[in-house]
Amino acid sequence: MSYAPATLLELGAFYRDQGGVNLGIVGNTAHTIGYHLGRDRIYDGSGPGIGDQDYSVRAARDRAGLSNAASAIDFGRIAGSLDELYRFSRWLVARCQAGAPGYRDVREVIYSPDGKRVQRWSGIDGLIHTGPGNGDASHIGHTHVSYFRDSEQRSKLALVSPFFDEEQTMDFYPVAGGDGVVTLKAGRGLVNLVTGEALITDDVTKTTFGRVHLAEPFGDGPGRQDGYLVRHANQAHLALDDVVASFEPADPPVPGPDPVSQPYAVTVGGKLVGAVELP
């Protein structure tokens, strides 16, 4: 039976933890060819598999690594945003084109760069292809990434994680007084200072940089809002007071740098949205 290998399960879980939607690894019955299938389904004489004619088993690296493992994953919206998915897809293709270390394992990326066009970057010739046979309109809403089958055992995280690490766009220093733990109420969440989206719907705890307040209103809240600057999934978030159930300081507190008098600028995607001041 075609299965999802551990390396792609790991990648899908990581993408989900960053606020992305993992749309799947192993193809459903509508998939009759390609990297979402393993050897058993491609060479199933009683099913729709087309054997050696399947493009996903023609390259030498695919033949060498062929197993029952699927070798593709479909990525959906990031933080509820298709625009973020398009930006991620453009970034990934640019890394592939640049020949960045490790990206030789990427076989193809079928994606939309702008929500209007669909195109395919190929790891065979290093080019971007358009037109029939290079992705249907469903790729306006998701990005397909496949990997050469001989890379099944190699982790894919390092090929994706830099995008989320680079998205740290908040200019700040850790608040003096040290870290603690914020407990969030069920059904509420953190405000992502990169995307502006609210995350986390269950009771959770996250490490915080300390107590802050916004010099300007954020979201729909009235006036100046108090909260906690929180580290979650390699990005900065603000947990507003009406979201926070409790705060337990670290024991003993971890000292931070001395506070400075000026507020810390908060930017979302490079746009100034307010300033975090020390209380």
N, C-alpha and C positions, 0 to 999 in steps of 0.2 A: 504494500500500500504506500502510495506517495505520502511523504511526511515533511514536516517543517523542521529543518535542522536546528540544533541548539544555537548556532551563531546568528541565524535570522530571528529566532525567538527572542534572543538577547537584544538584537537591534530593534525589533518591534516594540519591546517593552521600554527600551530607552526612549524611543521616539514618542511613545505615549506619555512617558513621565515628563517630557518637555512640553506637553500640551498638544501634541500632534495626534492625529487619528490614524491608527494602524488598520488598514483595510484588508490585510490578509496576505498569506504566503502561499498556501496550497490552493490551486485553482478548483473551482466548483465544476459541475458537470458541463457548464457552458464553455469551459476551457478545453480545447481539443488538441492544442499544440502549444509549445513554448516552455519557458523556464518555470512557470508555475506548476509544471508536472514533473514527476520523477520517471525513471526508466520504465517501471511497471505499466504506467498508463500510456506512455509513448509507444511501447512495443506490445500492447495488449491486442492480440489478434482478434479478440471478440468485441473490442470496443472501437472508439473513434480514432485511436492513435494511428499515426501515419509512419511510424518507424523511422528509418534512415532519412526520409524526406523532411522530417521535422528540423527546422533551422536551428533549434537549440541543441542539437547533437552533431552538428556538422564540423564545428571548429575542433582542432586537435585537443585543445584544453578541455573542451566539453566532453569529448569522447573519453579522454583520460580520466576524468573525474566523475563519470556518469554513475549514479546510484539511484535509489528510490527517493532521494531528497529533492524537494523543490529548490529552485535557486533564484527566486525573485520575491520581491515584496512590493506592495502598493501602499504609497503614502497619501494620506488625506490632509485635510485642513490643519493648520497650526493655530492654536488658540482661537479656533472658530473662523479663521480667516483664510480665504483662498489666495488673497494677495501675498500673505506670508508663505503659503505653499509655493507660489510662483517665484518668490524671491529665493527661497531655499533651493528650488529646482535650478534656477539660473546659477546660483552659487555652486551647486554640486557639479553641473556641467562644466563650469569654468575651471574647477579643480581637476576634473578629468582631462580637459583640453590641455591644461598646463603640465600634465604628466606628474602631478604631485605624488610623492611616495605612497604606495599602497593602492592607488587608484587604478593600477593595471588589472585589478580583479574585477572592475566594473565592466560588464559586457555591453550594457545599453541603458540609456535613460530615455523613456518616452514621457513627454511632459508638455505643458503649455508654459511659455515664458511670460504670457501677458493676459491669459483668459480669452484670447481670440484665436490664436494659432496653436496647432499641435505639431510637434517635431520630435525627431529621434536622434540622439547622439549615439554613435556606434563605437564600441571599443575595438572593433576589427580594423577600421580605417581611420578612426579619430575624427570623423567628420559629422556634421549635423545634416540630417536628411529630412526632406519634407515630401508631401504628396501621398498618394495611395500606397498602402503597405507600411507606412511609418507611424501608425497610431490613429485610432478613431477618435470621435468627438468625446468619448467618455473620459479622455485624458485632460479635458478642460477641468475636470473635478478631481483628478487624482494623478499622481506621478508614479510610473512603473520603473523600478530599478531592478535589473537582473545582474547576476554575477557569473563569471566563468565557473563551470561546475567543479573544476579542480581546486577551487578555493573554499569548498564546503566547510573545512575545519578551521579556517582563519577568521578571527573576529572582524566584524565590519564596523564596530563602534567608532574607531578612529577616523573613519571616512565621513562620518556624519557629525560627531560631537563638536568639532571646531566651529561649526556654524552657530551652535547654541552658546558656546563659550564666547565667541566674538560679539554676540548680541547683548553683552553687558554694556549698556549705554548710559549708566548712571554715574555721575561724577560726585564721589563722596569719600569720606574717610570713616572708618568704624567709629561709632559714638563712644566717647569715654565712659567707663563704667562697666564695660565688659558684656559678654554674651549672656543670654538666658534662653528660656524656652517659652514660646508662645503657644497656648492651647486655643485652637479655633473651634467655634461652634459648628455643629452639624448644619449642613445646608448653606453655609456662608463660605467666604473664601478670602484669598489674598488678591490684591490688585497688582498685576504684573506691570512693572514700571517700564517695560519694553513695549508691550503690546496694548496696555490699558485693559486687558481682559481680566475677569475674575476667575480664579482657579480654586480647586479643592472644595469638595462638597461633603466630605465626611469629617468626623472629629479627627484632627491631626495636630501634631506638634512640630514646630520648625525652629531652627536656631535663629536668634535675632541679633542684630547689631546693637540694638538699644532703643530707647524711647525717643520719638521725634514728633514734630508736628509740621504740617504743611503751611507754608507762608501764604499760599493761595489755595482756594478750594480745589478739590480733586473729585471728578465724577459729579454725582448729583447731590453730594452732601452740602449742607449750608455752612458758609464761612470757613474759618480755620479748623482743620480736623487733626485730632491727635491720633497717634497710632505707634506702630513698631516697624522698624526697618528690618525685613526678614530675608534670610538667604534660603532659596528653594530652587533646586534643579539648576544650579549655576547661574541663576538670574536673581535680580533684586526685586522684591515685592514690598508693598506696604500693606500691613494688616491694620485696618482702621479700628478705632476703639469699639465701634458697634459690631465689629466682627469678632473681636478678641474676647474669649471667656475668662482667661487668666494669664498671668505672666509670672514665671518662676525664675528669678535671677540665678545665674551660675553661682556655685558655692565652692571655693571663694570666687568672687568676680574676677574676670580676666581683664586687667587694665588695658585701656586703649590709649591712643595718642591724646594729648591735651586738646580740649575743644578749641575751636577757632571762632572768632566773632561773626564772620560772614556766613550766610546760609549756604547749604550745599545745593547746587543746581540739580534739577531732575529733568532729564530729557527722555522722551519716548520717540524712538526712531529718529533721533537727531533734533527733534523739535522741543523747545523749552516749554514745559507744562506747569512749572511751579518751582518751589524751593523748599528743601527740608531744613528746618532750623532746630537747634538744640532747645530743649525746654528750659 
